[in-house]
Amino acid sequence: MKQFPTALFIVGVLLLMSGGLYTLLKKIALTAAHPLVLTAPLPAPPAFDAATVMRMAISLGLLGASLFVILSKRYTPTDRHWAYATVGTILGFWLPK
């Protein structure tokens, strides 16, 4: 049961990264299916606006604090409830995007 928080963290990171990975694989499949696309210049990636950067910074900060509490041995299980709730809220916020 000690490995559960670590496994939860790894699954969460993989789920957050899967959206970008899916987009990358889709682009590779499109360029392989249509070789003429390789000669055309790729469009510039969209620039992050300040709101998106702040959302990411706040999410990473809260995720780091939550994981510290979850993985630390000095907190009781009742103290960890908010940390698990925070991780779940962050995953719920980013997954639909």
Chimera marker file (.cmm) of the C-alpha trace (Angstrom):
<marker_set name="trace">
<marker id="1" x="0.000" y="0.000" z="0.000" r="1" g="1" b="0" radius="0.5"/>
<marker id="2" x="3.051" y="2.270" z="0.359" r="1" g="1" b="0" radius="0.5"/>
<marker id="3" x="3.467" y="2.424" z="-3.414" r="1" g="1" b="0" radius="0.5"/>
<marker id="4" x="-0.086" y="3.664" z="-4.063" r="1" g="1" b="0" radius="0.5"/>
<marker id="5" x="0.684" y="7.435" z="-3.861" r="1" g="1" b="0" radius="0.5"/>
<marker id="6" x="3.684" y="7.002" z="-6.150" r="1" g="1" b="0" radius="0.5"/>
<marker id="7" x="1.628" y="5.000" z="-8.627" r="1" g="1" b="0" radius="0.5"/>
<marker id="8" x="-1.143" y="7.619" z="-8.453" r="1" g="1" b="0" radius="0.5"/>
<marker id="9" x="1.379" y="10.345" z="-9.222" r="1" g="1" b="0" radius="0.5"/>
<marker id="10" x="2.823" y="8.444" z="-12.186" r="1" g="1" b="0" radius="0.5"/>
<marker id="11" x="-0.634" y="7.739" z="-13.612" r="1" g="1" b="0" radius="0.5"/>
<marker id="12" x="-1.575" y="11.402" z="-13.180" r="1" g="1" b="0" radius="0.5"/>
<marker id="13" x="1.527" y="12.637" z="-14.992" r="1" g="1" b="0" radius="0.5"/>
<marker id="14" x="0.996" y="10.152" z="-17.816" r="1" g="1" b="0" radius="0.5"/>
<marker id="15" x="-2.629" y="11.222" z="-18.203" r="1" g="1" b="0" radius="0.5"/>
<marker id="16" x="-1.659" y="14.890" z="-18.302" r="1" g="1" b="0" radius="0.5"/>
<marker id="17" x="1.021" y="14.201" z="-20.902" r="1" g="1" b="0" radius="0.5"/>
<marker id="18" x="-1.186" y="11.950" z="-23.031" r="1" g="1" b="0" radius="0.5"/>
<marker id="19" x="-3.003" y="14.882" z="-24.657" r="1" g="1" b="0" radius="0.5"/>
<marker id="20" x="0.235" y="16.338" z="-26.028" r="1" g="1" b="0" radius="0.5"/>
<marker id="21" x="1.513" y="12.912" z="-27.023" r="1" g="1" b="0" radius="0.5"/>
<marker id="22" x="-1.717" y="12.157" z="-28.885" r="1" g="1" b="0" radius="0.5"/>
<marker id="23" x="-1.454" y="15.443" z="-30.796" r="1" g="1" b="0" radius="0.5"/>
<marker id="24" x="2.178" y="14.731" z="-31.707" r="1" g="1" b="0" radius="0.5"/>
<marker id="25" x="1.395" y="11.199" z="-32.905" r="1" g="1" b="0" radius="0.5"/>
<marker id="26" x="-1.520" y="12.523" z="-34.935" r="1" g="1" b="0" radius="0.5"/>
<marker id="27" x="0.780" y="15.026" z="-36.680" r="1" g="1" b="0" radius="0.5"/>
<marker id="28" x="3.327" y="12.301" z="-37.420" r="1" g="1" b="0" radius="0.5"/>
<marker id="29" x="0.617" y="10.055" z="-38.864" r="1" g="1" b="0" radius="0.5"/>
<marker id="30" x="-0.681" y="12.875" z="-41.037" r="1" g="1" b="0" radius="0.5"/>
<marker id="31" x="2.749" y="13.721" z="-42.444" r="1" g="1" b="0" radius="0.5"/>
<marker id="32" x="3.495" y="10.042" z="-43.107" r="1" g="1" b="0" radius="0.5"/>
<marker id="33" x="0.180" y="9.586" z="-44.914" r="1" g="1" b="0" radius="0.5"/>
<marker id="34" x="0.666" y="12.720" z="-47.014" r="1" g="1" b="0" radius="0.5"/>
<marker id="35" x="4.348" y="13.139" z="-47.951" r="1" g="1" b="0" radius="0.5"/>
<marker id="36" x="3.667" y="16.471" z="-49.661" r="1" g="1" b="0" radius="0.5"/>
<marker id="37" x="2.957" y="17.960" z="-46.248" r="1" g="1" b="0" radius="0.5"/>
<marker id="38" x="6.616" y="17.466" z="-45.339" r="1" g="1" b="0" radius="0.5"/>
<marker id="39" x="7.671" y="20.140" z="-47.828" r="1" g="1" b="0" radius="0.5"/>
<marker id="40" x="5.222" y="22.714" z="-46.452" r="1" g="1" b="0" radius="0.5"/>
<marker id="41" x="6.376" y="24.764" z="-43.472" r="1" g="1" b="0" radius="0.5"/>
<marker id="42" x="4.822" y="23.748" z="-40.187" r="1" g="1" b="0" radius="0.5"/>
<marker id="43" x="2.628" y="26.361" z="-38.527" r="1" g="1" b="0" radius="0.5"/>
<marker id="44" x="4.016" y="28.011" z="-35.443" r="1" g="1" b="0" radius="0.5"/>
<marker id="45" x="2.814" y="26.512" z="-32.167" r="1" g="1" b="0" radius="0.5"/>
<marker id="46" x="0.272" y="28.635" z="-30.342" r="1" g="1" b="0" radius="0.5"/>
<marker id="47" x="1.798" y="31.011" z="-27.847" r="1" g="1" b="0" radius="0.5"/>
<marker id="48" x="0.802" y="30.633" z="-24.218" r="1" g="1" b="0" radius="0.5"/>
<marker id="49" x="-1.099" y="33.555" z="-22.821" r="1" g="1" b="0" radius="0.5"/>
<marker id="50" x="-0.611" y="34.783" z="-19.262" r="1" g="1" b="0" radius="0.5"/>
<marker id="51" x="-3.752" y="33.037" z="-17.981" r="1" g="1" b="0" radius="0.5"/>
<marker id="52" x="-2.567" y="29.625" z="-19.188" r="1" g="1" b="0" radius="0.5"/>
<marker id="53" x="0.881" y="30.132" z="-17.686" r="1" g="1" b="0" radius="0.5"/>
<marker id="54" x="-0.661" y="31.087" z="-14.336" r="1" g="1" b="0" radius="0.5"/>
<marker id="55" x="-2.996" y="28.058" z="-14.421" r="1" g="1" b="0" radius="0.5"/>
<marker id="56" x="-0.009" y="25.785" z="-15.016" r="1" g="1" b="0" radius="0.5"/>
<marker id="57" x="2.098" y="27.469" z="-12.315" r="1" g="1" b="0" radius="0.5"/>
<marker id="58" x="-0.665" y="27.253" z="-9.691" r="1" g="1" b="0" radius="0.5"/>
<marker id="59" x="-1.428" y="23.647" z="-10.630" r="1" g="1" b="0" radius="0.5"/>
<marker id="60" x="2.224" y="22.626" z="-10.394" r="1" g="1" b="0" radius="0.5"/>
<marker id="61" x="2.656" y="24.421" z="-7.066" r="1" g="1" b="0" radius="0.5"/>
<marker id="62" x="-0.398" y="22.788" z="-5.517" r="1" g="1" b="0" radius="0.5"/>
<marker id="63" x="0.536" y="19.420" z="-6.998" r="1" g="1" b="0" radius="0.5"/>
<marker id="64" x="4.037" y="19.673" z="-5.522" r="1" g="1" b="0" radius="0.5"/>
<marker id="65" x="2.720" y="20.582" z="-2.069" r="1" g="1" b="0" radius="0.5"/>
<marker id="66" x="0.131" y="17.804" z="-2.203" r="1" g="1" b="0" radius="0.5"/>
<marker id="67" x="2.651" y="15.190" z="-3.257" r="1" g="1" b="0" radius="0.5"/>
<marker id="68" x="4.998" y="16.299" z="-0.485" r="1" g="1" b="0" radius="0.5"/>
<marker id="69" x="2.251" y="15.760" z="2.089" r="1" g="1" b="0" radius="0.5"/>
<marker id="70" x="1.175" y="12.440" z="0.529" r="1" g="1" b="0" radius="0.5"/>
<marker id="71" x="4.680" y="10.996" z="0.290" r="1" g="1" b="0" radius="0.5"/>
<marker id="72" x="5.957" y="12.375" z="3.596" r="1" g="1" b="0" radius="0.5"/>
<marker id="73" x="5.915" y="10.059" z="6.609" r="1" g="1" b="0" radius="0.5"/>
<marker id="74" x="5.274" y="12.777" z="9.188" r="1" g="1" b="0" radius="0.5"/>
<marker id="75" x="1.625" y="13.450" z="8.266" r="1" g="1" b="0" radius="0.5"/>
<marker id="76" x="-1.243" y="11.318" z="9.527" r="1" g="1" b="0" radius="0.5"/>
<marker id="77" x="-3.794" y="9.847" z="7.113" r="1" g="1" b="0" radius="0.5"/>
<marker id="78" x="-6.392" y="12.414" z="8.199" r="1" g="1" b="0" radius="0.5"/>
<marker id="79" x="-3.947" y="15.208" z="7.353" r="1" g="1" b="0" radius="0.5"/>
<marker id="80" x="-3.515" y="13.779" z="3.876" r="1" g="1" b="0" radius="0.5"/>
<marker id="81" x="-7.197" y="14.056" z="2.912" r="1" g="1" b="0" radius="0.5"/>
<marker id="82" x="-6.846" y="17.580" z="1.533" r="1" g="1" b="0" radius="0.5"/>
<marker id="83" x="-3.782" y="16.520" z="-0.452" r="1" g="1" b="0" radius="0.5"/>
<marker id="84" x="-5.639" y="13.666" z="-2.165" r="1" g="1" b="0" radius="0.5"/>
<marker id="85" x="-8.565" y="16.005" z="-2.838" r="1" g="1" b="0" radius="0.5"/>
<marker id="86" x="-6.234" y="18.601" z="-4.343" r="1" g="1" b="0" radius="0.5"/>
<marker id="87" x="-4.618" y="16.050" z="-6.675" r="1" g="1" b="0" radius="0.5"/>
<marker id="88" x="-8.068" y="14.864" z="-7.768" r="1" g="1" b="0" radius="0.5"/>
<marker id="89" x="-9.237" y="18.420" z="-8.388" r="1" g="1" b="0" radius="0.5"/>
<marker id="90" x="-6.160" y="19.247" z="-10.464" r="1" g="1" b="0" radius="0.5"/>
<marker id="91" x="-6.612" y="16.086" z="-12.553" r="1" g="1" b="0" radius="0.5"/>
<marker id="92" x="-10.283" y="16.913" z="-13.023" r="1" g="1" b="0" radius="0.5"/>
<marker id="93" x="-9.399" y="20.441" z="-14.112" r="1" g="1" b="0" radius="0.5"/>
<marker id="94" x="-6.800" y="19.466" z="-16.731" r="1" g="1" b="0" radius="0.5"/>
<marker id="95" x="-8.213" y="16.222" z="-18.146" r="1" g="1" b="0" radius="0.5"/>
<marker id="96" x="-11.169" y="17.708" z="-20.090" r="1" g="1" b="0" radius="0.5"/>
<marker id="97" x="-8.926" y="20.286" z="-21.778" r="1" g="1" b="0" radius="0.5"/>
<link id1="1" id2="2" r="1" g="1" b="0" radius="0.2"/>
<link id1="2" id2="3" r="1" g="1" b="0" radius="0.2"/>
<link id1="3" id2="4" r="1" g="1" b="0" radius="0.2"/>
<link id1="4" id2="5" r="1" g="1" b="0" radius="0.2"/>
<link id1="5" id2="6" r="1" g="1" b="0" radius="0.2"/>
<link id1="6" id2="7" r="1" g="1" b="0" radius="0.2"/>
<link id1="7" id2="8" r="1" g="1" b="0" radius="0.2"/>
<link id1="8" id2="9" r="1" g="1" b="0" radius="0.2"/>
<link id1="9" id2="10" r="1" g="1" b="0" radius="0.2"/>
<link id1="10" id2="11" r="1" g="1" b="0" radius="0.2"/>
<link id1="11" id2="12" r="1" g="1" b="0" radius="0.2"/>
<link id1="12" id2="13" r="1" g="1" b="0" radius="0.2"/>
<link id1="13" id2="14" r="1" g="1" b="0" radius="0.2"/>
<link id1="14" id2="15" r="1" g="1" b="0" radius="0.2"/>
<link id1="15" id2="16" r="1" g="1" b="0" radius="0.2"/>
<link id1="16" id2="17" r="1" g="1" b="0" radius="0.2"/>
<link id1="17" id2="18" r="1" g="1" b="0" radius="0.2"/>
<link id1="18" id2="19" r="1" g="1" b="0" radius="0.2"/>
<link id1="19" id2="20" r="1" g="1" b="0" radius="0.2"/>
<link id1="20" id2="21" r="1" g="1" b="0" radius="0.2"/>
<link id1="21" id2="22" r="1" g="1" b="0" radius="0.2"/>
<link id1="22" id2="23" r="1" g="1" b="0" radius="0.2"/>
<link id1="23" id2="24" r="1" g="1" b="0" radius="0.2"/>
<link id1="24" id2="25" r="1" g="1" b="0" radius="0.2"/>
<link id1="25" id2="26" r="1" g="1" b="0" radius="0.2"/>
<link id1="26" id2="27" r="1" g="1" b="0" radius="0.2"/>
<link id1="27" id2="28" r="1" g="1" b="0" radius="0.2"/>
<link id1="28" id2="29" r="1" g="1" b="0" radius="0.2"/>
<link id1="29" id2="30" r="1" g="1" b="0" radius="0.2"/>
<link id1="30" id2="31" r="1" g="1" b="0" radius="0.2"/>
<link id1="31" id2="32" r="1" g="1" b="0" radius="0.2"/>
<link id1="32" id2="33" r="1" g="1" b="0" radius="0.2"/>
<link id1="33" id2="34" r="1" g="1" b="0" radius="0.2"/>
<link id1="34" id2="35" r="1" g="1" b="0" radius="0.2"/>
<link id1="35" id2="36" r="1" g="1" b="0" radius="0.2"/>
<link id1="36" id2="37" r="1" g="1" b="0" radius="0.2"/>
<link id1="37" id2="38" r="1" g="1" b="0" radius="0.2"/>
<link id1="38" id2="39" r="1" g="1" b="0" radius="0.2"/>
<link id1="39" id2="40" r="1" g="1" b="0" radius="0.2"/>
<link id1="40" id2="41" r="1" g="1" b="0" radius="0.2"/>
<link id1="41" id2="42" r="1" g="1" b="0" radius="0.2"/>
<link id1="42" id2="43" r="1" g="1" b="0" radius="0.2"/>
<link id1="43" id2="44" r="1" g="1" b="0" radius="0.2"/>
<link id1="44" id2="45" r="1" g="1" b="0" radius="0.2"/>
<link id1="45" id2="46" r="1" g="1" b="0" radius="0.2"/>
<link id1="46" id2="47" r="1" g="1" b="0" radius="0.2"/>
<link id1="47" id2="48" r="1" g="1" b="0" radius="0.2"/>
<link id1="48" id2="49" r="1" g="1" b="0" radius="0.2"/>
<link id1="49" id2="50" r="1" g="1" b="0" radius="0.2"/>
<link id1="50" id2="51" r="1" g="1" b="0" radius="0.2"/>
<link id1="51" id2="52" r="1" g="1" b="0" radius="0.2"/>
<link id1="52" id2="53" r="1" g="1" b="0" radius="0.2"/>
<link id1="53" id2="54" r="1" g="1" b="0" radius="0.2"/>
<link id1="54" id2="55" r="1" g="1" b="0" radius="0.2"/>
<link id1="55" id2="56" r="1" g="1" b="0" radius="0.2"/>
<link id1="56" id2="57" r="1" g="1" b="0" radius="0.2"/>
<link id1="57" id2="58" r="1" g="1" b="0" radius="0.2"/>
<link id1="58" id2="59" r="1" g="1" b="0" radius="0.2"/>
<link id1="59" id2="60" r="1" g="1" b="0" radius="0.2"/>
<link id1="60" id2="61" r="1" g="1" b="0" radius="0.2"/>
<link id1="61" id2="62" r="1" g="1" b="0" radius="0.2"/>
<link id1="62" id2="63" r="1" g="1" b="0" radius="0.2"/>
<link id1="63" id2="64" r="1" g="1" b="0" radius="0.2"/>
<link id1="64" id2="65" r="1" g="1" b="0" radius="0.2"/>
<link id1="65" id2="66" r="1" g="1" b="0" radius="0.2"/>
<link id1="66" id2="67" r="1" g="1" b="0" radius="0.2"/>
<link id1="67" id2="68" r="1" g="1" b="0" radius="0.2"/>
<link id1="68" id2="69" r="1" g="1" b="0" radius="0.2"/>
<link id1="69" id2="70" r="1" g="1" b="0" radius="0.2"/>
<link id1="70" id2="71" r="1" g="1" b="0" radius="0.2"/>
<link id1="71" id2="72" r="1" g="1" b="0" radius="0.2"/>
<link id1="72" id2="73" r="1" g="1" b="0" radius="0.2"/>
<link id1="73" id2="74" r="1" g="1" b="0" radius="0.2"/>
<link id1="74" id2="75" r="1" g="1" b="0" radius="0.2"/>
<link id1="75" id2="76" r="1" g="1" b="0" radius="0.2"/>
<link id1="76" id2="77" r="1" g="1" b="0" radius="0.2"/>
<link id1="77" id2="78" r="1" g="1" b="0" radius="0.2"/>
<link id1="78" id2="79" r="1" g="1" b="0" radius="0.2"/>
<link id1="79" id2="80" r="1" g="1" b="0" radius="0.2"/>
<link id1="80" id2="81" r="1" g="1" b="0" radius="0.2"/>
<link id1="81" id2="82" r="1" g="1" b="0" radius="0.2"/>
<link id1="82" id2="83" r="1" g="1" b="0" radius="0.2"/>
<link id1="83" id2="84" r="1" g="1" b="0" radius="0.2"/>
<link id1="84" id2="85" r="1" g="1" b="0" radius="0.2"/>
<link id1="85" id2="86" r="1" g="1" b="0" radius="0.2"/>
<link id1="86" id2="87" r="1" g="1" b="0" radius="0.2"/>
<link id1="87" id2="88" r="1" g="1" b="0" radius="0.2"/>
<link id1="88" id2="89" r="1" g="1" b="0" radius="0.2"/>
<link id1="89" id2="90" r="1" g="1" b="0" radius="0.2"/>
<link id1="90" id2="91" r="1" g="1" b="0" radius="0.2"/>
<link id1="91" id2="92" r="1" g="1" b="0" radius="0.2"/>
<link id1="92" id2="93" r="1" g="1" b="0" radius="0.2"/>
<link id1="93" id2="94" r="1" g="1" b="0" radius="0.2"/>
<link id1="94" id2="95" r="1" g="1" b="0" radius="0.2"/>
<link id1="95" id2="96" r="1" g="1" b="0" radius="0.2"/>
<link id1="96" id2="97" r="1" g="1" b="0" radius="0.2"/>
</marker_set>
